[in-house]
Amino acid sequence: MRKRPPTNNEATGFKGKRHDGQVKDEREHFQICPVCGQEMDMRDLGEALHHATPGHKPLKYPD
């Protein structure tokens, strides 16, 4: 196994880069879930998969 370079993402150790430049409108990344009505960030795979599960409940976020 080869040695990997240091990274700065606290969750995965990977820092991504934009490929298409700046987003024109940040709202393009959000949708309202048709099942629970909660707003979801489609860039977050965990949120997207949660809201793709039939019969799910809205996510609870810390205050």
N, CA, C and O of each residue as an XYZ file, in Angstrom:
252
protein
N       0.844     -1.168      0.000
C       0.000      0.000      0.000
C       0.893      1.235      0.000
O       1.789      1.365      0.834
N       0.642      2.131     -0.935
C       1.495      3.311     -1.020
C       1.048      4.399     -0.055
O      -0.102      4.425      0.383
N       1.947      5.271      0.261
C       1.653      6.357      1.195
C       0.842      7.444      0.497
O       1.187      7.873     -0.604
N      -0.237      7.886      1.140
C      -1.109      8.911      0.566
C      -0.704     10.295      1.052
O      -0.198     10.440      2.164
N      -0.926     11.315      0.223
C      -0.606     12.677      0.655
C      -1.595     13.159      1.710
O      -2.734     12.692      1.743
N      -1.181     14.086      2.574
C      -2.103     14.612      3.585
C      -3.251     15.386      2.931
O      -3.068     16.031      1.899
N      -4.421     15.313      3.538
C      -5.604     16.023      3.030
C      -6.246     16.797      4.160
O      -5.835     16.660      5.312
N      -7.253     17.616      3.852
C      -7.820     18.478      4.881
C      -9.330     18.370      5.059
O      -9.925     19.282      5.633
N      -9.975     17.315      4.602
C     -11.395     17.117      4.855
C     -11.530     16.258      6.097
O     -11.035     15.131      6.121
N     -12.195     16.768      7.137
C     -12.221     16.050      8.412
C     -12.992     14.734      8.357
O     -12.719     13.841      9.159
N     -13.941     14.586      7.444
C     -14.720     13.352      7.380
C     -14.011     12.260      6.583
O     -13.922     11.120      7.039
N     -13.518     12.592      5.424
C     -12.931     11.579      4.556
C     -11.463     11.774      4.278
O     -10.798     10.874      3.768
N     -10.949     12.947      4.611
C      -9.557     13.231      4.301
C      -9.368     13.698      2.871
O      -8.236     13.775      2.395
N     -10.480     14.018      2.158
C     -10.399     14.430      0.766
C     -11.002     15.810      0.591
O     -12.090     16.083      1.098
N     -10.315     16.671     -0.115
C     -10.812     18.013     -0.388
C     -11.124     18.100     -1.880
O     -10.219     18.009     -2.709
N     -12.387     18.273     -2.222
C     -12.795     18.341     -3.621
C     -12.560     19.711     -4.232
O     -12.356     20.698     -3.525
N     -12.591     19.753     -5.554
C     -12.436     20.996     -6.296
C     -13.582     21.110     -7.292
O     -14.048     20.105     -7.829
N     -14.033     22.331     -7.536
C     -15.076     22.563     -8.535
C     -14.510     22.321     -9.926
O     -13.378     22.701    -10.223
N     -15.313     21.683    -10.778
C     -14.908     21.436    -12.150
C     -15.568     22.410    -13.117
O     -15.036     22.660    -14.199
N     -16.714     22.960    -12.746
C     -17.469     23.816    -13.652
C     -17.491     25.276    -13.233
O     -18.315     26.031    -13.749
N     -16.644     25.703    -12.341
C     -16.659     27.087    -11.895
C     -17.687     27.320    -10.806
O     -18.203     26.369    -10.219
N     -17.986     28.571    -10.536
C     -18.921     28.931     -9.475
C     -20.371     28.609     -9.858
O     -20.743     28.654    -11.030
N     -21.170     28.285     -8.852
C     -22.593     28.015     -9.054
C     -23.303     29.351     -9.251
O     -23.069     30.299     -8.502
N     -24.158     29.420    -10.246
C     -24.877     30.661    -10.512
C     -25.913     30.934     -9.436
O     -26.087     32.075     -9.008
N     -26.590     29.898     -9.007
C     -27.634     30.059     -8.006
C     -27.577     28.874     -7.038
O     -27.838     27.738     -7.433
N     -27.240     29.133     -5.785
C     -27.098     28.081     -4.772
C     -28.391     27.275     -4.600
O     -28.341     26.110     -4.204
N     -29.529     27.873     -4.887
C     -30.817     27.180     -4.722
C     -30.971     25.985     -5.656
O     -31.829     25.133     -5.425
N     -30.155     25.906     -6.705
C     -30.234     24.776     -7.633
C     -29.891     23.447     -6.960
O     -30.255     22.387     -7.469
N     -29.200     23.494     -5.828
C     -28.774     22.275     -5.144
C     -29.802     21.758     -4.146
O     -29.601     20.693     -3.563
N     -30.894     22.480     -3.935
C     -31.889     22.099     -2.938
C     -33.204     21.716     -3.592
O     -33.603     22.285     -4.608
N     -33.872     20.733     -2.985
C     -35.190     20.296     -3.431
C     -36.052     20.065     -2.199
O     -35.538     19.882     -1.096
N     -37.350     20.075     -2.392
C     -38.297     19.728     -1.332
C     -38.674     18.263     -1.532
O     -39.077     17.858     -2.623
N     -38.539     17.478     -0.475
C     -38.866     16.055     -0.540
C     -40.365     15.882     -0.728
O     -41.140     16.440      0.049
N     -40.800     15.129     -1.732
C     -42.231     14.923     -1.947
C     -42.897     14.029     -0.900
O     -44.123     14.017     -0.788
N     -42.101     13.281     -0.134
C     -42.660     12.380      0.880
C     -42.874     13.105      2.211
O     -43.966     13.052      2.777
N     -41.821     13.789      2.718
C     -41.914     14.387      4.051
C     -41.973     15.912      4.028
O     -42.246     16.531      5.056
N     -41.721     16.529      2.871
C     -41.808     17.973      2.772
C     -40.589     18.729      3.285
O     -40.601     19.960      3.323
N     -39.552     18.024      3.675
C     -38.345     18.679      4.189
C     -37.451     19.111      3.034
O     -37.348     18.422      2.019
N     -36.802     20.274      3.206
C     -35.824     20.719      2.219
C     -34.578     19.856      2.344
O     -34.138     19.549      3.452
N     -34.004     19.462      1.197
C     -32.818     18.624      1.240
C     -31.754     19.151      0.296
O     -32.056     19.687     -0.770
N     -30.506     18.989      0.706
C     -29.353     19.393     -0.089
C     -28.939     18.179     -0.921
O     -28.464     17.183     -0.376
N     -29.118     18.263     -2.233
C     -28.848     17.125     -3.094
C     -27.352     16.839     -3.250
O     -26.982     15.812     -3.818
N     -26.485     17.732     -2.756
C     -25.043     17.483     -2.783
C     -24.620     16.564     -1.650
O     -23.510     16.032     -1.667
N     -25.492     16.370     -0.662
C     -25.194     15.528      0.498
C     -25.760     14.134      0.229
O     -26.973     13.933      0.283
N     -24.892     13.184     -0.058
C     -25.336     11.839     -0.410
C     -26.174     11.207      0.693
O     -27.150     10.515      0.404
N     -25.810     11.432      1.951
C     -26.573     10.870      3.070
C     -27.999     11.382      3.084
O     -28.938     10.608      3.270
N     -28.172     12.688      2.887
C     -29.524     13.255      2.835
C     -30.289     12.720      1.631
O     -31.454     12.345      1.758
N     -29.650     12.680      0.470
C     -30.313     12.208     -0.739
C     -30.787     10.763     -0.591
O     -31.910     10.434     -0.974
N     -29.937      9.905     -0.037
C     -30.320      8.501      0.149
C     -31.420      8.359      1.197
O     -32.322      7.537      1.036
N     -31.356      9.143      2.258
C     -32.403      9.092      3.282
C     -33.755      9.432      2.668
O     -34.738      8.728      2.902
N     -33.810     10.504      1.886
C     -35.069     10.950      1.297
C     -35.521     10.071      0.137
O     -36.660     10.194     -0.315
N     -34.654      9.186     -0.353
C     -35.032      8.236     -1.401
C     -35.666      6.974     -0.816
O     -36.206      6.154     -1.559
N     -35.607      6.812      0.500
C     -36.170      5.641      1.162
C     -37.681      5.808      1.318
O     -38.126      6.804      1.889
N     -38.481      4.860      0.826
C     -39.934      4.977      0.947
C     -40.378      5.024      2.411
O     -39.862      4.274      3.240
N     -41.321      5.891      2.727
C     -41.899      5.977      4.065
C     -41.006      6.583      5.121
O     -41.258      6.393      6.311
N     -39.982      7.300      4.737
C     -39.056      7.886      5.715
C     -39.688      9.062      6.459
O     -40.712      9.602      6.040
N     -39.068      9.440      7.549
C     -39.478     10.607      8.335
C     -38.452     11.719      8.103
O     -37.324     11.432      7.701
N     -38.821     12.995      8.349
C     -37.856     14.087      8.190
C     -36.639     13.892      9.106
O     -36.753     13.358     10.209
N     -35.497     14.331      8.629
C     -34.271     14.269      9.432
C     -34.361     15.263     10.571
O     -34.974     16.322     10.438
N     -33.746     14.916     11.695
C     -33.687     15.825     12.839
C     -32.281     16.410     12.875
O     -31.290     15.679     12.873
N     -32.211     17.728     12.908
C     -30.933     18.414     12.961
C     -30.744     19.016     14.348
O     -31.711     19.454     14.971
N     -29.509     19.039     14.833
C     -29.263     19.643     16.147
C     -29.558     21.143     16.119
O     -29.392     21.797     15.089
N     -29.995     21.675     17.249
C     -30.307     23.112     17.328
C     -29.081     23.946     17.369
O     -29.171     25.172     17.435
